[in-house]
Amino acid sequence: MIMSHTDKMEQEKRKHKRYADIGRVDAPDVCIFPGMLYDISQSGCRIVFPMQLNVDMEQEYDIKITPTAEKQIAPFLLRVRPVWLKQTDSNSEIAFSLLPGPAAKSFDLYIAHLASQAADGGEDYEQLVLQPECQFV
């Protein structure tokens, strides 16, 4: 995976290791269309939505993350608050911090699975995105 200088600096300052992964994100109070998980950790996640959004940065949101099918982990709900928003002409990238709430067993399994993958050399994130076969989540 190719990391920008900013990504490397952010990774060095983080309390929890951030794992690059993809998955479907449903956040109906944020966007009518599903988003794509970009990365996740015990304390936050980064999601890309397919349109420009106006997000209340003080609001708490409930999101549902559905990991890819090969992970064999059930979808889970998280309560989040936006930290920053970056927009382009065609999408919005939002970093969220995770808020205290009932911890989902699936979320813990998901993070444990990503940590195990990372310890084993991990998946190539670019290959996840550029796979020739279509995969629905």
N, C-alpha and C positions, 0 to 999 in steps of 0.2 A: 504494500500500500504506500502511495506517495503522500507524504505529509508536508503541509506548508510550514513555514517558519512560525507563523502564529499558532497553528495546531500543536507544534512541538513545545512552544512556550506555555500554552494553556495546559498541556498534559503534565508538564513538570510542576506546575503550581497546584494541581488538583489533589484533594484529600483522598478521593477514591479513583481507582483506575477506570478509565472510560474505554468501553469496548465498541468497536465499529461493527455494526450489524444492520441488517435491513428487516423491516417488518411493516405491516399495515398499522396505521394509527387512525382510530376514529375519535374525533373530538368535535362533536356537533355544535358545541357552544363557541368553538374557535373558527371552524370552516365547514361548509356543507359537503365538501369533498374529503375523502380520506387523505391522510398525509403519509409520508414515508419516514420511518425511523432511520436516522443517520448514525447515531451512536447513543450509548446509554451507560450509566454507572449506578452505584448505590444511591447517589445523591441527585442525579439529574439526567436529562436526555436532550437530544437535539433532533428536531423534526422538520422536514421540508413539506410545505403544502403547495398545491399546484396553482396558486393564485395570490395576488397581493391581498393582504388582510389588515384590518384595523383591530388591534388587540389591546384590551385594557390590561396594562402591565401590573395593575394592583389586584386584579381579579384572580380567584382560584378557579381552576378548571378540572373536570374529571375527564380522563382520556382512557381509551381502551387500546391496548397494544396486542396485536396478533402476530407472534413470531412466525417465521417461515415454516412450512409444513415439515421439512426434514428435522427440525428441532424437536418435534413431538412434545411441545409444551403448550398447555392451554392458554387462551387469551387471558389477560389480566387487566384490572382497573387500577389506575393511579390517580392521586390528587396532586396537581401541579400548579406552579405559579410561573409566569414568564419572567425571564431574566434579561434577555435581549432579543431584538427582532432585526433581521437583515432582509431587505427586499430587493428583488430584481424586477424587470419588466414582467416576468412570467411566474414568479413564485415568492414564497415567504419562508425564510428559515428562522425557526424560533428555538431558543434554548430555554428549557424549563428546569426549575428546581423541584425536587420531590418534596412534598409536604408530609408531615406525620399523619398516619392513618392506619387503618387495618392493613397490615402487610399481607399481600397475597402470596400464598405458597408458590403459585406459578411464577411470580416475579423472582422469588428467592431461587427457585430451580433454574430459571432463565439466566440469572447472573452467575450462578454456580457453573452452569453449562458453558457460558462465555469465558469464564475464568479458566476452566479446564481446557477449553480450546486454545486459549492464549498460551497456556503453559505447554501445550503440545505443539506449538508453532503456529496455531491459529489458521483460520481460513483466510484466503486472499480476498479482501473486501472487493477489489476491482472485479474479480471473477464472479462474486455474488451478483454484482450489478450487470455484468456483461455476459452472463450465461446465454448461450444460443437458444436454449429451450425456454418456452414461456412457463411461468410459475405464478399461480394465483395464491394470494394469502387472504 
